[in-house]
């Protein structure tokens, strides 16, 4: 909702499960510029997603920006995120409009 409030022209696709997003990326004609990725998702967490998506990104030689979202302030998660070149932003929820606007400009 915050993204739509910031810019109603941004096309947003949401997935309940990371596996669905992986399938979509593998068969995508138009790649997203930014992926907002929650760390804690059912079945496949953010790290599993990044590993699987990284293979797809390399195969298609395309790299969207990935913005990690978390409600945890666990420093280990931040360290893990730094290990992925795909991750450009690490955000702790809840998001506010200013933080979202800053990430969309990156």
MMTF fields as JSON, N, C-alpha, C and O atoms, coordinates in Angstrom:
{
  "mmtfVersion": "1.0.0",
  "mmtfProducer": "UNKNOWN",
  "numBonds": 423,
  "numAtoms": 424,
  "numGroups": 106,
  "numChains": 1,
  "numModels": 1,
  "chainsPerModel": [1],
  "groupsPerChain": [106],
  "chainIdList": ["A"],
  "bondAtomList": [4, 2, 8, 6, 12, 10, 16, 14, 20, 18, 24, 22, 28, 26, 32, 30, 36, 34, 40, 38, 44, 42, 48, 46, 52, 50, 56, 54, 60, 58, 64, 62, 68, 66, 72, 70, 76, 74, 80, 78, 84, 82, 88, 86, 92, 90, 96, 94, 100, 98, 104, 102, 108, 106, 112, 110, 116, 114, 120, 118, 124, 122, 128, 126, 132, 130, 136, 134, 140, 138, 144, 142, 148, 146, 152, 150, 156, 154, 160, 158, 164, 162, 168, 166, 172, 170, 176, 174, 180, 178, 184, 182, 188, 186, 192, 190, 196, 194, 200, 198, 204, 202, 208, 206, 212, 210, 216, 214, 220, 218, 224, 222, 228, 226, 232, 230, 236, 234, 240, 238, 244, 242, 248, 246, 252, 250, 256, 254, 260, 258, 264, 262, 268, 266, 272, 270, 276, 274, 280, 278, 284, 282, 288, 286, 292, 290, 296, 294, 300, 298, 304, 302, 308, 306, 312, 310, 316, 314, 320, 318, 324, 322, 328, 326, 332, 330, 336, 334, 340, 338, 344, 342, 348, 346, 352, 350, 356, 354, 360, 358, 364, 362, 368, 366, 372, 370, 376, 374, 380, 378, 384, 382, 388, 386, 392, 390, 396, 394, 400, 398, 404, 402, 408, 406, 412, 410, 416, 414, 420, 418],
  "bondOrderList": [1, 1, 1, 1, 1, 1, 1, 1, 1, 1, 1, 1, 1, 1, 1, 1, 1, 1, 1, 1, 1, 1, 1, 1, 1, 1, 1, 1, 1, 1, 1, 1, 1, 1, 1, 1, 1, 1, 1, 1, 1, 1, 1, 1, 1, 1, 1, 1, 1, 1, 1, 1, 1, 1, 1, 1, 1, 1, 1, 1, 1, 1, 1, 1, 1, 1, 1, 1, 1, 1, 1, 1, 1, 1, 1, 1, 1, 1, 1, 1, 1, 1, 1, 1, 1, 1, 1, 1, 1, 1, 1, 1, 1, 1, 1, 1, 1, 1, 1, 1, 1, 1, 1, 1, 1],
  "groupList": [{"groupName": "UNK", "atomNameList": ["N", "CA", "C", "O"], "elementList": ["N", "C", "C", "O"], "formalChargeList": [0, 0, 0, 0], "bondAtomList": [1, 0, 2, 1, 3, 2], "bondOrderList": [1, 1, 2], "singleLetterCode": "X", "chemCompType": "L-PEPTIDE LINKING"}],
  "groupTypeList": [0, 0, 0, 0, 0, 0, 0, 0, 0, 0, 0, 0, 0, 0, 0, 0, 0, 0, 0, 0, 0, 0, 0, 0, 0, 0, 0, 0, 0, 0, 0, 0, 0, 0, 0, 0, 0, 0, 0, 0, 0, 0, 0, 0, 0, 0, 0, 0, 0, 0, 0, 0, 0, 0, 0, 0, 0, 0, 0, 0, 0, 0, 0, 0, 0, 0, 0, 0, 0, 0, 0, 0, 0, 0, 0, 0, 0, 0, 0, 0, 0, 0, 0, 0, 0, 0, 0, 0, 0, 0, 0, 0, 0, 0, 0, 0, 0, 0, 0, 0, 0, 0, 0, 0, 0, 0],
  "groupIdList": [1, 2, 3, 4, 5, 6, 7, 8, 9, 10, 11, 12, 13, 14, 15, 16, 17, 18, 19, 20, 21, 22, 23, 24, 25, 26, 27, 28, 29, 30, 31, 32, 33, 34, 35, 36, 37, 38, 39, 40, 41, 42, 43, 44, 45, 46, 47, 48, 49, 50, 51, 52, 53, 54, 55, 56, 57, 58, 59, 60, 61, 62, 63, 64, 65, 66, 67, 68, 69, 70, 71, 72, 73, 74, 75, 76, 77, 78, 79, 80, 81, 82, 83, 84, 85, 86, 87, 88, 89, 90, 91, 92, 93, 94, 95, 96, 97, 98, 99, 100, 101, 102, 103, 104, 105, 106],
  "secStructList": [7, 2, 2, 2, 2, 2, 7, 6, 6, 1, 7, 7, 7, 7, 7, 1, 1, 2, 2, 2, 2, 2, 2, 2, 2, 2, 6, 7, 1, 1, 7, 7, 1, 3, 3, 3, 3, 3, 1, 7, 7, 1, 1, 1, 7, 2, 2, 2, 2, 2, 2, 2, 2, 2, 2, 2, 2, 2, 2, 2, 6, 7, 7, 7, 3, 3, 3, 3, 3, 3, 1, 7, 7, 7, 2, 2, 2, 2, 2, 2, 2, 2, 6, 7, 6, 6, 3, 3, 3, 3, 3, 3, 1, 1, 7, 7, 2, 2, 2, 2, 2, 2, 2, 2, 2, 7],
  "xCoordList": [0.825, 0.0, 0.869, 0.537, 1.984, 2.863, 3.453, 3.587, 3.803, 4.382, 3.36, 3.693, 2.135, 1.087, 0.826, 0.527, 0.938, 0.748, 1.874, 1.651, 3.069, 4.226, 4.138, 4.405, 3.762, 3.677, 2.671, 2.95, 1.521, 0.462, 0.776, 0.059, 1.823, 2.198, 3.136, 3.44, 3.591, 4.483, 3.667, 2.669, 4.102, 3.422, 3.922, 5.127, 2.996, 3.338, 2.782, 1.614, 3.624, 3.2, 3.574, 4.725, 2.622, 2.863, 2.721, 1.924, 3.515, 3.461, 3.328, 4.001, 2.469, 2.288, 3.478, 3.863, 4.051, 5.151, 6.303, 6.097, 7.503, 8.703, 8.82, 9.349, 8.334, 8.414, 7.677, 8.131, 6.53, 5.761, 6.574, 6.563, 7.266, 8.085, 9.24, 9.579, 9.846, 10.942, 10.44, 11.102, 9.28, 8.702, 8.419, 8.671, 7.901, 7.611, 8.903, 8.952, 9.939, 11.218, 11.825, 12.409, 11.683, 12.262, 11.581, 12.166, 10.364, 9.602, 9.203, 8.162, 10.015, 9.661, 10.094, 11.212, 9.225, 9.565, 10.104, 10.983, 9.578, 9.953, 10.338, 9.496, 11.603, 12.103, 11.767, 11.717, 11.535, 11.284, 12.577, 13.673, 12.429, 13.593, 13.983, 15.162, 12.961, 13.18, 12.332, 11.184, 12.921, 12.184, 12.28, 13.377, 11.125, 11.083, 10.897, 9.934, 11.819, 11.878, 11.874, 12.781, 10.844, 10.767, 11.678, 11.722, 12.392, 13.299, 12.522, 12.856, 11.498, 10.759, 9.506, 8.486, 9.613, 8.472, 8.256, 9.189, 7.021, 6.776, 7.493, 7.615, 7.95, 8.604, 9.988, 10.984, 10.07, 11.347, 11.625, 10.871, 12.708, 13.008, 13.786, 14.048, 14.146, 14.827, 16.147, 16.493, 16.884, 18.199, 18.038, 18.814, 17.022, 16.733, 16.316, 16.732, 15.495, 15.063, 16.267, 16.396, 17.138, 18.304, 19.209, 19.754, 19.367, 20.192, 19.565, 20.255, 18.262, 17.575, 17.476, 17.715, 17.13, 16.989, 18.336, 18.419, 19.389, 20.727, 21.105, 21.73, 20.725, 20.984, 20.227, 20.766, 18.992, 18.184, 18.775, 18.869, 19.17, 19.75, 20.999, 21.199, 21.831, 23.061, 22.73, 23.366, 21.741, 21.358, 20.879, 21.222, 20.083, 19.528, 20.362, 20.03, 21.433, 22.32, 21.543, 21.705, 20.699, 19.899, 19.877, 19.824, 19.917, 19.996, 19.088, 19.483, 17.873, 17.068, 17.665, 18.405, 17.346, 17.765, 16.866, 15.658, 17.469, 16.678, 16.766, 17.847, 15.586, 15.48, 14.929, 13.795, 15.731, 15.347, 14.477, 14.778, 13.396, 12.514, 12.52, 12.474, 12.576, 12.536, 11.917, 11.989, 11.32, 10.825, 11.804, 11.57, 12.889, 13.91, 15.084, 15.429, 15.677, 16.883, 18.118, 19.139, 18.013, 19.1, 20.295, 20.171, 21.444, 22.612, 23.099, 23.726, 22.827, 23.227, 22.513, 23.096, 21.253, 20.508, 21.133, 21.273, 21.503, 22.134, 23.465, 23.791, 24.223, 25.497, 25.264, 25.989, 24.252, 23.926, 23.556, 23.984, 22.766, 22.336, 23.532, 23.548, 24.523, 25.727, 26.486, 27.257, 26.277, 26.953, 26.364, 26.914, 25.255, 24.597, 24.73, 24.224, 25.403, 25.595, 24.262, 24.15, 23.264, 21.952, 21.223, 20.379, 21.557, 20.847, 21.427, 22.605, 20.583, 21.055, 20.552, 21.127, 19.461, 18.894, 18.421, 17.9, 18.61, 18.148, 17.261, 17.733, 15.985, 15.02, 14.384, 14.022, 14.255, 13.564, 12.148, 11.937, 11.175, 9.768, 9.399, 10.062, 8.396, 7.5, 8.145, 8.923, 7.797, 8.3, 7.499, 6.32, 8.156, 7.43, 7.619, 8.438, 6.878, 6.914, 8.297, 8.735, 8.984, 10.305, 11.302, 12.05, 11.323, 12.238, 11.942, 12.862, 10.669, 10.283, 10.702, 11.247, 10.448, 10.822, 12.333, 12.778, 13.106, 14.563, 15.004, 15.908, 14.38, 14.774, 14.38, 15.101, 13.265, 12.827, 13.722, 13.775, 14.409, 15.333, 16.686, 17.456, 17.0, 18.321, 18.412, 19.449],
  "yCoordList": [-1.192, 0.0, 1.255, 2.25, 1.201, 2.36, 2.655, 3.817, 1.62, 1.822, 2.49, 3.433, 2.016, 2.612, 4.057, 4.902, 4.339, 5.703, 6.604, 7.774, 6.057, 6.806, 7.085, 8.201, 6.068, 6.228, 5.215, 4.016, 5.684, 4.781, 4.156, 3.256, 4.611, 4.05, 2.857, 2.215, 2.555, 1.42, 0.137, -0.007, -0.792, -2.077, -2.979, -3.171, -3.527, -4.354, -5.752, -5.924, -6.744, -8.136, -8.729, -8.63, -9.336, -9.933, -11.443, -11.969, -12.12, -13.573, -14.002, -13.464, -14.96, -15.516, -16.393, -16.457, -17.065, -17.994, -17.697, -17.364, -17.82, -17.534, -18.45, -18.044, -19.673, -20.614, -20.08, -20.247, -19.432, -18.844, -17.754, -17.648, -16.96, -15.885, -16.459, -15.921, -17.543, -18.189, -18.69, -18.498, -19.328, -19.81, -18.656, -18.76, -17.572, -16.402, -15.82, -15.474, -15.71, -15.17, -16.053, -15.555, -17.349, -18.282, -18.178, -18.555, -17.675, -17.568, -16.12, -15.869, -15.19, -13.774, -13.147, -13.371, -12.372, -11.614, -10.241, -9.705, -9.686, -8.354, -8.451, -8.726, -8.225, -8.389, -7.202, -6.067, -7.463, -6.347, -5.574, -6.129, -4.298, -3.494, -3.739, -3.745, -3.942, -4.107, -5.268, -5.44, -6.06, -7.119, -6.831, -6.736, -6.692, -6.572, -7.98, -8.669, -8.393, -9.784, -9.861, -9.358, -10.496, -10.698, -11.857, -12.862, -11.737, -12.808, -14.058, -15.163, -13.88, -15.033, -15.282, -14.613, -16.266, -16.674, -18.16, -18.878, -18.631, -20.059, -20.872, -20.424, -22.026, -23.021, -22.573, -23.202, -21.508, -21.024, -19.643, -18.699, -19.528, -18.223, -17.356, -17.782, -16.169, -15.231, -15.79, -15.584, -16.49, -17.009, -18.108, -18.187, -18.955, -19.984, -19.323, -19.746, -18.288, -17.564, -16.953, -17.078, -16.297, -15.65, -16.659, -16.379, -17.823, -18.856, -19.334, -19.467, -19.59, -20.064, -18.957, -19.201, -17.764, -16.65, -16.262, -15.873, -16.364, -16.027, -16.848, -16.338, -18.123, -18.979, -18.47, -18.46, -18.052, -17.531, -16.215, -15.995, -15.347, -14.062, -14.27, -13.587, -15.213, -15.486, -16.084, -15.748, -16.961, -17.598, -16.566, -16.645, -15.596, -14.586, -13.307, -12.353, -13.296, -12.136, -10.852, -9.831, -10.937, -9.804, -9.775, -10.824, -8.59, -8.49, -7.391, -6.226, -7.746, -6.728, -6.4, -7.2, -5.251, -4.877, -5.622, -5.738, -6.116, -6.812, -6.034, -5.71, -5.744, -5.034, -6.008, -6.473, -6.306, -7.241, -6.516, -5.396, -7.178, -6.67, -7.647, -8.861, -7.121, -7.992, -7.272, -6.048, -8.031, -7.469, -7.796, -7.448, -8.459, -8.851, -7.877, -7.37, -7.632, -6.799, -7.674, -7.203, -8.945, -9.897, -9.505, -9.484, -9.196, -8.797, -9.899, -9.601, -11.151, -12.25, -12.155, -12.453, -11.739, -11.576, -10.483, -10.646, -9.384, -8.288, -8.756, -8.422, -9.525, -10.06, -11.007, -10.96, -11.863, -12.767, -11.976, -12.315, -10.934, -10.118, -9.486, -9.382, -9.068, -8.465, -9.452, -9.04, -10.738, -11.761, -11.976, -12.735, -11.319, -11.457, -10.143, -9.107, -10.197, -8.976, -8.446, -7.261, -9.302, -8.904, -7.96, -7.17, -8.049, -7.269, -5.854, -5.662, -4.875, -3.496, -2.699, -1.669, -3.185, -2.466, -3.484, -4.544, -3.146, -3.97, -3.078, -2.085, -3.419, -2.593, -3.357, -4.526, -2.675, -3.256, -2.688, -1.477, -3.617, -3.228, -2.734, -3.113, -1.927, -1.472, -0.365, 0.449, -0.366, 0.66, 1.94, 1.918, 3.035, 4.295, 4.875, 4.381, 5.898, 6.463, 6.977, 6.791, 7.615, 8.166, 7.064, 7.187, 5.992, 4.875, 4.229, 3.888, 4.06, 3.464, 4.357, 3.874, 5.648, 6.581, 6.551, 6.579, 6.495, 6.434, 5.173, 5.22, 4.047, 2.789, 2.774, 2.213, 3.37, 3.384, 4.268, 4.098, 5.191, 6.065, 5.42, 5.886, 4.355, 3.712, 2.868, 2.256],
  "zCoordList": [0.0, 0.0, 0.0, -0.645, 0.729, 0.749, -0.621, -1.005, -1.354, -2.678, -3.59, -4.308, -3.566, -4.394, -3.978, -4.821, -2.702, -2.212, -2.72, -3.03, -2.801, -3.273, -4.766, -5.212, -5.54, -6.994, -7.531, -7.558, -7.952, -8.419, -9.777, -10.215, -10.448, -11.747, -11.632, -12.638, -10.448, -10.258, -10.309, -9.603, -11.152, -11.247, -10.129, -9.967, -9.366, -8.207, -8.41, -8.76, -8.188, -8.198, -6.849, -6.424, -6.184, -4.864, -4.958, -5.734, -4.147, -4.08, -2.629, -1.75, -2.387, -1.046, -0.656, 0.511, -1.651, -1.399, -2.343, -3.51, -1.829, -2.618, -3.829, -4.864, -3.712, -4.828, -6.049, -7.181, -5.812, -6.906, -7.602, -8.829, -6.824, -7.4, -8.213, -9.266, -7.739, -8.474, -9.827, -10.847, -9.835, -11.095, -12.054, -13.255, -11.523, -12.352, -12.926, -14.106, -12.111, -12.581, -13.671, -14.633, -13.511, -14.481, -15.839, -16.855, -15.87, -17.118, -17.406, -18.014, -16.979, -17.058, -18.368, -18.83, -18.959, -20.163, -19.795, -20.47, -18.735, -18.282, -16.812, -15.958, -16.526, -15.159, -14.284, -14.758, -12.997, -12.082, -11.84, -11.914, -11.553, -11.198, -9.747, -9.395, -8.91, -7.471, -6.971, -7.378, -6.081, -5.387, -3.902, -3.351, -3.247, -1.792, -1.249, -1.588, -0.413, 0.029, 1.547, 2.208, 2.091, 3.537, 3.919, 3.21, 5.004, 5.433, 5.822, 5.394, 6.624, 7.143, 6.324, 6.486, 5.439, 4.622, 4.846, 5.206, 4.635, 4.805, 3.726, 2.586, 4.073, 3.217, 2.767, 3.126, 1.996, 1.47, 2.072, 1.838, 2.848, 3.434, 2.442, 1.318, 2.846, 1.942, 1.426, 0.263, 2.274, 1.871, 0.821, -0.131, 1.005, -0.002, -1.321, -2.4, -1.214, -2.409, -3.129, -4.347, -2.378, -2.986, -3.682, -4.749, -3.081, -3.716, -5.026, -6.037, -5.003, -6.207, -7.26, -8.443, -6.837, -7.779, -8.364, -9.529, -7.566, -8.06, -9.281, -10.211, -9.278, -10.44, -11.667, -12.774, -11.468, -12.577, -13.073, -14.281, -12.158, -12.547, -13.394, -14.398, -12.983, -13.747, -15.119, -16.118, -15.159, -16.423, -17.442, -18.621, -16.98, -17.877, -17.903, -18.608, -17.141, -17.076, -16.774, -17.443, -15.751, -15.337, -13.817, -13.175, -13.241, -11.791, -11.247, -11.223, -10.808, -10.136, -8.769, -8.196, -8.271, -6.914, -5.934, -6.141, -4.879, -3.862, -2.56, -2.069, -2.018, -0.763, 0.269, 0.157, 1.258, 2.323, 3.346, 3.761, 3.741, 4.791, 5.955, 5.757, 7.151, 8.32, 9.507, 9.612, 10.383, 11.64, 12.76, 13.918, 12.419, 13.39, 13.326, 12.259, 14.454, 14.481, 14.706, 15.205, 14.336, 14.513, 13.632, 12.408, 14.236, 13.444, 12.505, 11.489, 12.818, 11.929, 10.579, 9.537, 10.61, 9.36, 8.502, 7.29, 9.121, 8.386, 7.784, 6.645, 8.556, 8.051, 6.87, 5.877, 6.988, 5.881, 4.624, 3.521, 4.798, 3.657, 2.958, 1.731, 3.717, 3.125, 2.241, 1.374, 2.452, 1.676, 0.292, -0.505, 0.0, -1.3, -2.066, -1.634, -3.181, -3.981, -4.512, -4.825, -4.614, -5.117, -4.163, -4.585, -2.873, -1.859, -1.807, -1.505, -2.106, -2.095, -0.895, -0.543, -0.261, 0.881, 1.92, 1.575, 3.185, 4.301, 5.156, 5.711, 5.269, 5.995, 7.143, 7.008, 8.277, 9.424, 9.434, 9.371, 9.515, 9.535, 10.939, 11.904, 11.076, 10.026, 9.184, 9.68, 7.915, 6.999, 7.172, 7.528, 6.914, 6.857, 5.457, 4.682, 5.143, 3.794, 3.415, 2.279, 4.341, 4.049, 3.712, 2.743, 4.494, 4.235, 2.891, 2.148, 2.577, 1.309, 0.14, -0.852, 0.261, -0.799, -1.038, -2.186, 0.016, -0.125, -0.843, -1.676, -0.534, -1.188, -2.649, -3.474, -2.985, -4.385, -5.248, -6.466, -4.633, -5.385, -5.604, -6.444, -4.868, -4.982, -6.221, -6.475]
}
